[in-house]
Amino acid sequence: MGRSYAAALGCLALAASIFHGLIHSQSAEPVLTRSIFALVAFAGLGWIIGQSADYAVRHSVEMRFRIKVERWRQKNSNDPQASPTSVK
Protein backbone atom coordinates (compact mmCIF):
# COMPACT_ATOMS: atom_id res chain seq x y z
CA MET A 1 0.00 0.00 0.00
CA GLY A 2 2.95 2.29 0.68
CA ARG A 3 4.16 2.09 -2.92
CA SER A 4 0.71 2.87 -4.27
CA TYR A 5 0.32 5.95 -2.10
CA ALA A 6 3.88 7.05 -2.91
CA ALA A 7 3.27 6.77 -6.65
CA ALA A 8 -0.08 8.54 -6.50
CA LEU A 9 1.04 11.45 -4.35
CA GLY A 10 4.37 11.79 -6.15
CA CYS A 11 2.76 11.95 -9.58
CA LEU A 12 0.11 14.35 -8.32
CA ALA A 13 2.78 16.68 -6.91
CA LEU A 14 4.78 16.49 -10.14
CA ALA A 15 1.75 17.32 -12.28
CA ALA A 16 0.61 20.13 -9.99
CA SER A 17 4.06 21.70 -9.97
CA ILE A 18 4.38 21.55 -13.76
CA PHE A 19 0.86 22.95 -14.16
CA HIS A 20 1.76 25.80 -11.78
CA GLY A 21 4.84 26.59 -13.88
CA LEU A 22 2.82 26.57 -17.10
CA ILE A 23 0.19 28.91 -15.70
CA HIS A 24 2.83 31.41 -14.58
CA SER A 25 4.85 31.09 -17.83
CA GLN A 26 8.04 30.06 -16.07
CA SER A 27 11.02 28.58 -17.89
CA ALA A 28 11.40 24.82 -18.04
CA GLU A 29 14.53 24.30 -15.93
CA PRO A 30 13.31 25.78 -12.61
CA VAL A 31 9.88 24.22 -13.10
CA LEU A 32 11.31 20.75 -13.65
CA THR A 33 13.76 21.13 -10.75
CA ARG A 34 10.95 22.14 -8.41
CA SER A 35 8.71 19.40 -9.82
CA ILE A 36 11.31 16.69 -9.19
CA PHE A 37 11.81 17.87 -5.61
CA ALA A 38 8.03 17.87 -5.12
CA LEU A 39 7.84 14.37 -6.60
CA VAL A 40 10.47 13.02 -4.20
CA ALA A 41 9.03 14.79 -1.15
CA PHE A 42 5.44 13.74 -1.77
CA ALA A 43 6.47 10.20 -2.73
CA GLY A 44 8.19 9.91 0.65
CA LEU A 45 5.15 11.32 2.40
CA GLY A 46 2.88 8.97 0.45
CA TRP A 47 5.02 5.98 1.38
CA ILE A 48 4.80 6.87 5.09
CA ILE A 49 1.03 7.38 4.89
CA GLY A 50 0.57 4.16 2.91
CA GLN A 51 2.63 2.08 5.31
CA SER A 52 0.68 3.51 8.26
CA ALA A 53 -2.63 2.73 6.56
CA ASP A 54 -1.45 -0.78 5.71
CA TYR A 55 -0.48 -1.43 9.33
CA ALA A 56 -3.81 -0.08 10.61
CA VAL A 57 -5.86 -2.22 8.22
CA ARG A 58 -3.84 -5.39 8.88
CA HIS A 59 -4.03 -4.86 12.64
CA SER A 60 -7.80 -4.28 12.50
CA VAL A 61 -8.44 -7.38 10.37
CA GLU A 62 -6.22 -9.53 12.57
CA MET A 63 -7.93 -8.37 15.76
CA ARG A 64 -11.40 -9.04 14.31
CA PHE A 65 -10.28 -12.50 13.21
CA ARG A 66 -8.83 -13.30 16.64
CA ILE A 67 -12.02 -12.13 18.37
CA LYS A 68 -14.19 -14.28 16.08
CA VAL A 69 -11.97 -17.34 16.59
CA GLU A 70 -12.05 -16.86 20.36
CA ARG A 71 -15.85 -16.54 20.36
CA TRP A 72 -16.11 -19.68 18.23
CA ARG A 73 -13.83 -21.57 20.62
CA GLN A 74 -15.83 -20.43 23.65
CA LYS A 75 -19.11 -21.36 21.95
CA ASN A 76 -17.88 -24.84 21.04
CA SER A 77 -15.93 -25.59 24.20
CA ASN A 78 -19.12 -26.66 26.04
CA ASP A 79 -20.06 -29.17 23.36
CA PRO A 80 -18.17 -32.47 23.95
CA GLN A 81 -18.76 -33.64 20.37
CA ALA A 82 -17.03 -30.52 19.01
CA SER A 83 -13.79 -31.41 20.71
CA PRO A 84 -11.32 -33.13 18.39
CA THR A 85 -10.13 -35.40 21.24
CA SER A 86 -13.55 -36.78 22.14
CA VAL A 87 -14.19 -40.44 21.44
CA LYS A 88 -17.58 -41.57 20.19
Secondary structure as a PSIPRED ss2 file (coil, helix, strand):
# PSIPRED VFORMAT (PSIPRED V4.0)

   1 M C   1.000  0.000  0.000
   2 G H   0.000  1.000  0.000
   3 R H   0.000  1.000  0.000
   4 S H   0.000  1.000  0.000
   5 Y H   0.000  1.000  0.000
   6 A H   0.000  1.000  0.000
   7 A H   0.000  1.000  0.000
   8 A H   0.000  1.000  0.000
   9 L H   0.000  1.000  0.000
  10 G H   0.000  1.000  0.000
  11 C H   0.000  1.000  0.000
  12 L H   0.000  1.000  0.000
  13 A H   0.000  1.000  0.000
  14 L H   0.000  1.000  0.000
  15 A H   0.000  1.000  0.000
  16 A H   0.000  1.000  0.000
  17 S H   0.000  1.000  0.000
  18 I H   0.000  1.000  0.000
  19 F H   0.000  1.000  0.000
  20 H H   0.000  1.000  0.000
  21 G H   0.000  1.000  0.000
  22 L H   0.000  1.000  0.000
  23 I H   0.000  1.000  0.000
  24 H C   1.000  0.000  0.000
  25 S C   1.000  0.000  0.000
  26 Q C   1.000  0.000  0.000
  27 S C   1.000  0.000  0.000
  28 A H   0.000  1.000  0.000
  29 E H   0.000  1.000  0.000
  30 P H   0.000  1.000  0.000
  31 V H   0.000  1.000  0.000
  32 L H   0.000  1.000  0.000
  33 T H   0.000  1.000  0.000
  34 R H   0.000  1.000  0.000
  35 S H   0.000  1.000  0.000
  36 I H   0.000  1.000  0.000
  37 F H   0.000  1.000  0.000
  38 A H   0.000  1.000  0.000
  39 L H   0.000  1.000  0.000
  40 V H   0.000  1.000  0.000
  41 A H   0.000  1.000  0.000
  42 F H   0.000  1.000  0.000
  43 A H   0.000  1.000  0.000
  44 G H   0.000  1.000  0.000
  45 L H   0.000  1.000  0.000
  46 G H   0.000  1.000  0.000
  47 W H   0.000  1.000  0.000
  48 I H   0.000  1.000  0.000
  49 I H   0.000  1.000  0.000
  50 G H   0.000  1.000  0.000
  51 Q H   0.000  1.000  0.000
  52 S H   0.000  1.000  0.000
  53 A H   0.000  1.000  0.000
  54 D H   0.000  1.000  0.000
  55 Y H   0.000  1.000  0.000
  56 A H   0.000  1.000  0.000
  57 V H   0.000  1.000  0.000
  58 R H   0.000  1.000  0.000
  59 H H   0.000  1.000  0.000
  60 S H   0.000  1.000  0.000
  61 V H   0.000  1.000  0.000
  62 E H   0.000  1.000  0.000
  63 M H   0.000  1.000  0.000
  64 R H   0.000  1.000  0.000
  65 F H   0.000  1.000  0.000
  66 R H   0.000  1.000  0.000
  67 I H   0.000  1.000  0.000
  68 K H   0.000  1.000  0.000
  69 V H   0.000  1.000  0.000
  70 E H   0.000  1.000  0.000
  71 R H   0.000  1.000  0.000
  72 W H   0.000  1.000  0.000
  73 R H   0.000  1.000  0.000
  74 Q H   0.000  1.000  0.000
  75 K H   0.000  1.000  0.000
  76 N H   0.000  1.000  0.000
  77 S C   1.000  0.000  0.000
  78 N C   1.000  0.000  0.000
  79 D C   1.000  0.000  0.000
  80 P H   0.000  1.000  0.000
  81 Q H   0.000  1.000  0.000
  82 A H   0.000  1.000  0.000
  83 S C   1.000  0.000  0.000
  84 P C   1.000  0.000  0.000
  85 T C   1.000  0.000  0.000
  86 S C   1.000  0.000  0.000
  87 V C   1.000  0.000  0.000
  88 K C   1.000  0.000  0.000
